[in-house]
Amino acid sequence: MTDAQLIAVARAAASELGRESLPDAEVLTREPAAEVLLSDPRYARGGGLLVIIDTATGTVLRVVPQL
């Protein structure tokens, strides 16, 4: 999966949790999974989500709120 696809999957997972205003995204790929950190630069801490995605299937494995 491309970074853009991974970010889209992460944003969809965030949207399901009612978290649609996380404009920044960072992707770290560690096969077989990728970590996508969604955050809002307006906040120094907290409010972000770390979304772990299986790169082969695009399945969200885990969503971890960032404090």
Steps between C-alpha positions, in 0.01 A plus 500: 500500500614853434529764772194675358295180522616435856409855603156459341439180697616669821276803440203268440570325832526839674174611342323192638612617846371852435851644460495675163720805567850351505672668203861381549603144419829313529554148368756250627497167319636195678397197302254341534333800666506877473456759772311815404506785749217748450533825694402863512791747510289751695542287810840449661391172654212261475209462270672283242449140395750229417347258250669164436414356158581165336674604177399186310126526559442859612334375819517725804662294774490752781417864573684661793404847627806720559497688828 
